[in-house]
């Protein structure tokens, strides 16, 4: 049986002898359990199911959740988790390891980012931790709720909300994704938000950030800080898997990005596995030393953040530098060519940094995004929920 665990004063985990299960699935000490969680019923009567593996050791310890393939065509995490399941010896585990190889079984079958039964990005459908502002309307419409799409979650959102009920029992969470062609493998570290009106909230947020950063450093890849607030909330990244986990459940979690989608590079699988072994050792779930990742560049000089590289003309874009290669301000990084190979535009780096990944295309138009580019992060990593600056003299409500 899965036992509810708590940390003692000396930071060890002890049993409270309260029996628990994960959505009806019980683990067994010293064993690996394979099962499925029913997600919902299709119109034709069959049931969509989520595969889950629970590995419980003989000794008490923390619980680590690993998930992959929330975007159905992103395959490296899926394969890495399959191999981890096969290689872990439950008798050497202290605590529990929960592995969900795919969070999007329907998307996996069609190799599409989203499942065929919804149009939304499944990685924007997790519980929203951001406090809601109360509307102040002069008039109230009887059908306000009827017209509010947020009151009617789609079937995937309903399931993810139900699945997230287990997250209160999870101590650590890593979600494995893919990024872009030639992408430098890296980990996203979420900024941590706090309520300014609660005393001590900022200090607790800072502790959570540092604890999460330590976990991400242990994984071993380049660290990229998630988007600054405006883009973060506009893109609903607070409703991503680990964005929701960190900022709602206030525990360490992060997202790993592993090369391009739609295919499997076994070297990227091996890199992901080494990172997984590292964080399991770091958290004390497994014994052993953390091993640095050496097969790919790991940028450690700064904390990095992303910006986009865009074209200003139509044509065919050709990279002239490699992903992960350090580039100085003013260096040429892309050529835009016409159909005959004549250079129409040379794109110059506007910051010192590196290309993180190149989008899966060759054709571009004015303002097309060509690549993701890393620059040094200069935005706070711990921020209040209401980050907007108020105009001078504006009264707070």
C-alpha positions in Angstrom: 0.0 0.0 0.0 1.1 3.6 -0.6 1.8 5.3 2.7 1.4 9.0 3.2 4.8 10.4 4.1 6.0 13.4 5.9 9.3 15.0 6.6 10.7 14.8 10.2 12.7 17.5 11.8 16.0 16.0 10.6 14.6 16.0 7.0 14.1 12.2 6.9 10.8 10.7 5.7 8.8 8.6 8.2 5.6 6.5 7.9 2.4 7.9 9.2 0.7 4.5 8.7 -2.1 6.1 6.7 -2.9 3.8 3.8 -3.4 5.6 0.4 -3.6 4.8 -3.3 -3.3 6.6 -6.5 -6.7 7.0 -8.2 -7.6 3.5 -7.1 -4.2 1.9 -7.9 -2.3 0.4 -5.0 1.5 0.0 -4.9 3.3 -2.9 -3.2 6.5 -2.6 -1.2 9.6 -3.8 -3.1 7.6 -4.2 -6.4 6.8 -2.5 -9.7 3.1 -2.2 -10.4 1.7 -1.6 -13.9 -1.8 -0.4 -14.4 -4.1 2.1 -16.2 -6.3 5.0 -15.0 -9.6 5.5 -16.8 -9.7 8.9 -18.3 -13.1 9.2 -20.0 -15.6 7.3 -22.3 -15.5 7.8 -26.0 -18.8 8.3 -27.8 -18.6 4.8 -29.2 -18.4 3.3 -25.7 -14.8 2.4 -25.3 -12.6 4.0 -22.6 -9.5 6.0 -22.9 -6.9 5.0 -20.3 -3.7 6.5 -19.0 -0.8 4.0 -18.4 0.9 4.3 -15.0 3.8 2.6 -13.3 4.4 2.8 -9.5 7.7 1.6 -8.1 7.8 1.4 -4.3 10.9 0.6 -2.3 11.0 -1.4 0.9 12.1 1.8 2.8 10.3 5.1 3.3 11.3 8.1 1.3 10.1 10.8 -1.0 7.8 10.4 -4.0 9.0 11.5 -7.5 6.6 11.7 -10.4 8.0 11.5 -14.0 5.7 12.1 -17.0 6.3 12.3 -20.7 4.6 12.7 -24.1 1.9 15.2 -23.1 2.4 16.4 -26.7 1.8 13.2 -28.7 4.6 13.7 -31.2 7.3 14.3 -28.6 8.9 10.9 -28.2 12.2 11.1 -26.4 10.7 11.3 -22.9 8.4 8.4 -23.6 11.3 6.1 -24.7 13.5 7.3 -21.8 10.8 6.5 -19.3 10.1 3.1 -20.8 13.8 2.2 -20.3 13.9 3.6 -16.8 10.9 1.4 -15.8 12.7 -1.7 -17.1 16.0 -0.9 -15.4 15.0 0.3 -11.9 15.3 -2.4 -9.2 12.5 -1.7 -6.7 14.4 -3.2 -3.8 17.0 -0.4 -4.2 14.4 2.4 -4.0 13.8 4.5 -0.9 10.3 5.9 -1.3 8.3 5.8 -4.5 8.7 6.5 -8.2 5.6 7.1 -10.3 6.0 7.1 -14.0 3.4 8.0 -16.6 5.1 7.3 -20.0 2.4 9.3 -21.9 0.0 11.9 -20.6 -1.6 12.0 -24.0 -2.3 8.5 -25.3 -4.6 9.6 -28.2 -2.0 12.1 -29.4 0.7 9.4 -29.3 -1.4 7.2 -31.5 -1.7 9.9 -34.2 1.7 11.5 -33.5 0.0 14.9 -33.0 0.7 17.6 -30.4 -2.9 17.6 -29.2 -5.3 14.6 -28.9 -7.8 14.4 -31.7 -10.8 15.1 -29.5 -9.8 18.6 -28.5 -8.0 21.5 -30.2 -6.4 23.0 -27.1 -2.7 22.5 -26.1 -2.9 19.8 -23.4 0.0 21.4 -21.6 -2.2 24.5 -20.8 -5.0 22.6 -19.1 -3.7 21.9 -15.6 -5.1 23.6 -12.4 -4.5 27.4 -12.5 -2.7 28.6 -9.4 -3.0 32.3 -10.3 -5.4 34.2 -8.0 -8.5 35.5 -9.8 -9.6 39.1 -9.7 -13.3 39.7 -8.9 -15.2 41.3 -11.7 -16.7 44.7 -10.9 -19.6 45.0 -13.4 -22.3 47.6 -13.4 -24.7 45.2 -15.1 -25.1 41.5 -14.5 -26.3 39.2 -17.3 -28.4 36.1 -16.4 -26.2 34.2 -18.9 -22.8 35.4 -17.8 -21.8 31.8 -16.7 -23.3 30.3 -19.9 -21.1 32.4 -22.1 -17.9 32.0 -20.0 -15.9 29.2 -21.5 -13.8 28.8 -18.4 -16.9 27.4 -16.6 -17.0 24.5 -19.1 -13.7 22.6 -19.1 -13.0 20.2 -21.9 -12.7 16.5 -21.4 -8.9 16.5 -21.1 -9.0 19.4 -18.7 -11.5 17.5 -16.5 -9.2 14.5 -16.4 -6.0 16.5 -15.7 -7.8 18.3 -12.8 -8.7 14.9 -11.4 -5.2 13.5 -12.0 -3.7 16.5 -10.3 -5.4 15.4 -7.0 -2.4 13.1 -6.5 0.1 16.0 -6.7 -0.4 16.9 -3.1 1.2 13.6 -2.3 4.1 14.1 -4.7 7.4 15.6 -3.5 9.2 16.1 -6.9 7.9 16.3 -10.5 9.7 16.2 -13.8 7.9 16.4 -17.2 9.8 15.3 -20.3 9.2 17.1 -23.7 10.9 17.8 -27.0 11.8 21.2 -28.4 13.2 21.7 -31.9 15.6 20.6 -34.6 19.1 20.3 -33.4 17.9 21.7 -30.1 20.4 21.9 -27.2 18.8 19.7 -24.6 17.9 21.8 -21.6 15.6 22.2 -18.6 13.0 24.9 -18.0 13.0 26.4 -14.4 9.7 28.1 -13.6 9.7 31.5 -11.9 8.0 31.3 -8.6 5.1 33.7 -7.8 3.8 34.8 -4.4 1.0 36.8 -2.8 2.3 40.2 -1.7 -0.4 40.5 0.9 0.7 37.4 2.9 3.6 38.0 5.3 6.6 35.8 4.6 5.2 34.7 1.2 8.2 36.1 -0.7 10.7 34.4 1.6 8.9 31.1 1.2 8.8 31.6 -2.6 12.6 32.3 -2.6 13.2 29.0 -0.7 11.0 27.1 -3.1 12.9 28.6 -6.1 16.3 27.7 -4.6 15.2 24.2 -3.8 13.8 23.7 -7.3 17.0 25.2 -8.9 19.1 22.7 -6.9 17.0 19.8 -8.3 17.3 21.1 -11.9 21.0 21.6 -11.5 21.3 18.0 -10.4 19.5 16.8 -13.6 22.5 18.2 -15.4 21.4 20.1 -18.5 21.5 23.8 -19.4 19.0 25.7 -17.3 16.6 28.1 -19.1 14.3 30.3 -16.9 10.7 30.2 -18.1 9.3 33.3 -19.8 8.9 36.6 -17.9 5.4 37.3 -16.5 3.6 38.9 -19.5 4.4 36.1 -21.9 4.2 33.5 -19.2 0.6 34.4 -18.3 -0.5 35.3 -21.9 0.7 31.8 -22.9 -1.0 30.2 -19.9 2.2 28.6 -18.8 1.1 28.7 -15.2 -1.3 26.0 -16.4 1.5 23.8 -17.7 2.3 20.6 -15.9 5.2 21.8 -13.8 4.2 25.5 -13.8 1.0 24.5 -12.1 2.8 22.1 -9.8 5.4 24.6 -8.6 3.1 27.5 -8.2 0.0 25.7 -6.9 1.4 22.9 -4.8 4.6 24.8 -3.9 7.0 21.9 -4.5 10.0 21.5 -6.8 9.2 20.5 -10.4 10.7 21.2 -13.8 10.3 20.5 -17.5 13.0 18.8 -19.6 13.3 19.6 -23.4 15.0 16.9 -25.5 15.7 17.7 -29.1 13.1 17.5 -31.9 9.8 15.8 -32.0 8.5 13.1 -34.5 11.6 10.8 -34.2 13.8 9.1 -31.6 17.5 9.8 -31.2 18.9 7.1 -28.9 21.7 9.5 -27.7 19.1 11.9 -26.5 17.3 9.1 -24.7 20.6 8.2 -22.9 21.0 11.8 -21.9 17.5 12.0 -20.5 18.1 8.7 -18.5 21.3 10.0 -17.0 19.4 13.1 -15.8 16.7 11.0 -14.3 19.2 8.8 -12.5 20.8 12.0 -11.2 17.7 13.5 -9.7 16.7 10.2 -8.1 20.1 10.1 -6.4 19.9 13.8 -5.5 16.6 13.3 -3.7 17.9 10.1 -1.9 15.5 7.8 -3.6 18.4 5.9 -5.1 22.0 5.7 -3.8 25.0 6.7 -5.8 26.9 9.7 -7.2 25.5 12.3 -9.6 27.3 12.0 -13.0 27.8 15.1 -15.2 26.3 15.0 -18.6 29.1 15.4 -21.2 27.6 14.3 -24.5 26.0 17.8 -25.2 27.1 21.4 -24.3 25.9 22.4 -20.8 25.9 26.2 -20.4 26.6 27.1 -16.8 28.0 30.7 -16.8 24.6 32.4 -16.5 20.9 31.8 -16.0 19.4 32.0 -19.5 16.1 33.0 -20.9 14.6 32.7 -24.5 13.9 35.3 -27.1 12.9 34.6 -30.7 14.8 35.1 -33.9 12.7 36.4 -36.8 13.1 37.2 -40.5 12.1 40.5 -42.2 11.6 39.1 -45.7 10.4 36.0 -47.6 12.8 33.3 -48.6 14.6 30.2 -47.4 16.4 30.4 -44.0 19.7 28.6 -43.5 21.5 28.5 -40.1 25.2 29.3 -40.3 26.0 28.5 -36.6 25.2 25.5 -34.5 22.8 25.2 -31.6 24.6 25.6 -28.3 27.6 27.5 -29.9 28.3 30.7 -28.0 27.7 33.8 -30.2 28.8 37.4 -29.7 26.6 40.4 -30.4 26.8 41.3 -34.1 27.7 37.8 -35.3 25.8 36.5 -38.4 23.5 33.6 -37.4 21.1 33.0 -40.4 21.0 33.7 -44.1 17.8 34.2 -45.9 18.1 33.1 -49.6 15.9 33.4 -52.6 15.1 30.3 -54.7 18.3 30.7 -56.7 20.5 30.9 -53.6 21.1 34.7 -53.6 21.3 36.1 -50.1 18.4 38.5 -49.4 19.1 39.0 -45.7 21.8 38.1 -43.1 20.3 37.9 -39.6 22.7 39.3 -37.0 22.7 38.4 -33.3 21.4 41.3 -31.2 22.7 39.8 -28.0 25.5 37.5 -26.7 24.1 34.1 -26.4 23.3 31.0 -28.4 20.7 29.4 -30.6 18.7 27.0 -28.5 16.7 25.3 -31.3 15.6 25.9 -34.9 12.0 25.4 -36.0 11.1 22.6 -38.4 11.0 24.5 -41.7 13.1 26.3 -44.3 10.5 28.7 -45.7 10.0 32.1 -44.1 8.0 35.3 -44.5 8.3 38.7 -42.9 8.2 38.2 -39.1 8.4 34.4 -39.2 9.9 32.8 -36.1 13.0 30.9 -37.2 14.6 29.9 -33.9 14.7 30.1 -30.2 17.7 32.1 -28.9 19.2 32.2 -25.4 20.3 35.4 -23.7 21.3 36.2 -20.1 18.2 36.4 -17.8 17.8 39.8 -16.3 14.2 39.5 -14.9 13.5 38.5 -11.3 13.0 34.8 -10.8 10.7 35.3 -7.7 7.8 37.7 -8.4 4.4 38.8 -7.0 1.3 37.5 -8.8 0.2 41.0 -9.7 3.5 42.0 -11.3 2.1 45.0 -13.3 3.3 48.4 -12.4 0.6 50.8 -11.2 0.4 54.3 -12.7 1.5 57.0 -10.2 -1.5 58.0 -8.2 -3.6 54.9 -9.1 -5.5 53.5 -6.2 -5.2 49.8 -5.5 -8.5 48.1 -5.3 
